């Protein structure tokens, strides 16, 4: 949603009339995400994959909240930088979590099946993309933008854009936290998987 909606959010919510300024807003998030990676790496070592991802998902409830209130470029720049913290955690733990699942599966089956798991990951990503556009469509249809009309922007459409930047991602994050609560690979379990994996490879 961040990259998809930023042009509309920047133009109609932040009132930015310069397309270049609008286009660089997501760049602030990705640059800050790179800087925050080292923090999430330390979180992963200390807390493990499960709790680390739960923390990353939960942080969105705070870091993205200002999207509901800001209305100018400077505020937008600051909030996009802050949002990079959550983005960094999600990007970091997505791959680490998948790696943990692959390692655990190898111990159970004796076979490395990265291809299959990455294929499933790609499929789920496609479905999430579909869900994003269905969400955008439903919000726009209910706030007067069934047919895009920049001149006909109302308070409802502004709120719709704000909700797409915060409320819906927040709901998805809560669902993600609940799902990760049942994720069986804890920090202790992953340490055991690592030791058993090393022993298996040694053989």
Secondary structure as GFF3:
##gff-version 3
##sequence-region A 1 203
A	DSSP	alpha_helix	2	8	.	.	.	ID=ss1
A	DSSP	pi_helix	9	13	.	.	.	ID=ss2
A	DSSP	alpha_helix	19	63	.	.	.	ID=ss3
A	DSSP	three_ten_helix	65	68	.	.	.	ID=ss4
A	DSSP	alpha_helix	73	109	.	.	.	ID=ss5
A	DSSP	alpha_helix	114	142	.	.	.	ID=ss6
A	DSSP	three_ten_helix	150	152	.	.	.	ID=ss7
A	DSSP	alpha_helix	155	165	.	.	.	ID=ss8
A	DSSP	alpha_helix	167	181	.	.	.	ID=ss9
A	DSSP	alpha_helix	187	202	.	.	.	ID=ss10
###
